[in-house]
Amino acid sequence: MTERQRQDDARHLEPRRLRVAIDGPAGAGKGTVARGLAERLGYLLVDTGAIYRAVALAARRATLAWEEEGAIGALAEDLARGGRIALERSAHGVAPDSSAPPPMGAPAQSSLGGSGMRVLLDGEDVSSAIRAPEISLGASRVSAIPAVRKALLAMQRQAGAGGGVVLEGRDIGTVVFPDAEVKFFLTAPAEIRAKRRYDELVARGMTVSFEATLSDVLRRDKADSERAVAPLRKADDAILVDSGHRSPQEIIDEMATLVEIRARGG
């Protein structure tokens, strides 16, 4: 066998680096599972929802109401065209498999781990600022604006174009990467998702009630599912995963096994 043949065989045996789409409603545990899965696979984590949160934060700082569709659309175009929103690979993080994943709904950190990304707005790390409750609701509103989605679509696709990525959002498997090699739709009952969100906010030192948190979750579910452009829905070929009564590690193990099988052509 020649050296060229050996190299060709080696390349043939190497698993492909796939695009893994994880969609689902707020509080389903997408962030926790996506971080753990990316670390397990050695993939890059791309939280596409964070881009919309950054737009909502930029609008708030510019004193724009989230309902001002024209102004918000123009802002999103400027942010995208000027490269004012950036997803940057975290320079600090946890080595793959160095620890168990945090509980569902654990507070997001400014650096999302060795396989994660920081979100920069005009050069400032806003990875924590975009997780505030009002910005979460704002993200749901601005993401319903067609001009915003159009402006940010190319940015999302570029982030995952090379494969070897776990992309988390609400329309990854239906709009952003409808041809993703592996798709999951992660969900859980609204009360469980609200409890996770409530615990996260309390851990951040915020004064909130469970009832208000549940109301916010239901309101966001309605807005995300009923928006005219790219509504939240399960892709026909996505695998449904209920995280309601399962541990993050159990879900990550199941997902990783399937990705690894498909990466080897199974």
Number of C-alpha atoms within 10 A of each C-alpha: 5 7 8 9 10 11 11 11 11 10 11 11 11 10 13 16 19 21 25 28 29 27 27 24 24 26 25 27 24 27 25 21 29 29 27 29 30 25 24 17 19 18 24 26 31 29 25 23 20 24 26 26 28 28 29 29 25 22 21 15 9 11 9 16 14 21 13 12 18 11 15 23 21 14 21 27 18 14 20 20 13 10 14 17 26 20 22 14 19 18 13 13 15 14 13 18 13 9 9 10 18 16 15 23 23 18 20 16 11 17 21 22 23 21 29 28 25 25 28 19 20 14 11 12 17 19 21 14 14 25 20 15 15 14 21 21 19 24 24 23 20 25 27 20 21 15 20 22 20 14 19 21 15 12 19 21 16 9 17 23 12 11 16 18 25 29 33 26 25 27 24 29 29 22 15 22 20 15 14 19 18 21 28 22 25 25 21 20 13 19 18 16 24 25 18 22 26 23 19 18 21 14 12 13 9 13 9 12 12 15 13 12 21 19 15 19 22 18 13 20 17 15 18 23 15 14 16 11 16 20 18 21 17 22 18 10 16 19 15 16 18 15 22 17 9 12 14 21 17 11 17 19 15 12 20 16 12 12 23 16 11 16 17 13 10 8
